[in-house]
């Protein structure tokens, strides 16, 4: 039921084989600083994966019990609610990392405006457009995932009601699944934009005359 979106931002380590202008140097530094700001984003992925796996196990345990042991079911539901809260905290840290990177990227945009070569400036503007689209994609993804958590929270709160009707629970589970289908779709868009930006950034460095090694 749970879908984790992952993101790997390419960090480029520069090996300058020829001298470059101050503007080019600043562009490189700010773009790499932007990538570095997303380190905390990446750090949230492993704990999120673990929490999602654990929550799925709790949900399966609840389904296996049915309504045979309401006290145990209620306890498992509380554990699941605590799990959702932890995931929300990780998502907020993830978003904070993206916001910091977004602010750093504004500095790169300022350097783009200083480029005199029209062709290079156009490519820089295209790079900026890709990144802005990526940030917009993440905002939608974040909202969708938070909505998914909210729908899941409704499930576990309902389960704690001893008079719960099975059809009501099924309706809520379907709402949760639909929410995560949206997450999966938006996740794919975000990952596509990330890959597109990373490739465009490498090409842009080459257009600037910077010799870099990727890893």
C-alpha positions, 0 to 999 in steps of 0.5 A: 500500500505504501510507495516510497519515492526516492531521489538521487541527486548527482554530485559533480566533482570538478577537475579543472584542466583549464582556467575559467572565468570568475563567473563560470567558477561562481556558476559551478560553485552555486550549482554544486552548493545547491546539490549539497543542500539536498544531502538531508533530503537523501538522508531521510530515504532510508528511515522512511523506507524502514518506517513504511515497511514496519507500518505495512507489517502492522497493517497486515497484523491488524487484518489477520486479527480481524475483530477477535482481539480488539485490545490488541488491534487498538494497540497496533493501531496506536503503533501505526499512528505513531509510525505515521507521525515519524514519517511526517517528521522525516518528510518535513525535514526532507522538504526543509532540505529542498527549500534550502537548495531552492534558495541556493539555486537563486544564486545560480540564477543571478550568475546566469544573468551575467553570462554574455554569450547569448547561446550559453545564456539561453542554455542557462535559462533552459537549465533554470526552467528545468530546475524550477519545474522540478521544484514545482513537481516536488511541491505537488509530490510533498502535498500528495504524500502528506495527503496519503498519510492523512488518509492512512491516519483515518484508517487507524483511527477508525480501527480503534472504534469497536463499532466500526463497520467493515464497509466503512473501513473498506471505503477508507482503504480505497481512499488511501490507495487512491491517494498513494496512486497519485503519489506514485504518479507524481514521484515518477514526474519528480524523478524524471525532472531530476534526471533531466536536470542532472543531464542538462547540468553536465552538458551545461558544464561542458558548454561552459568549457569546464572539464568535470568528472561525474560520480 
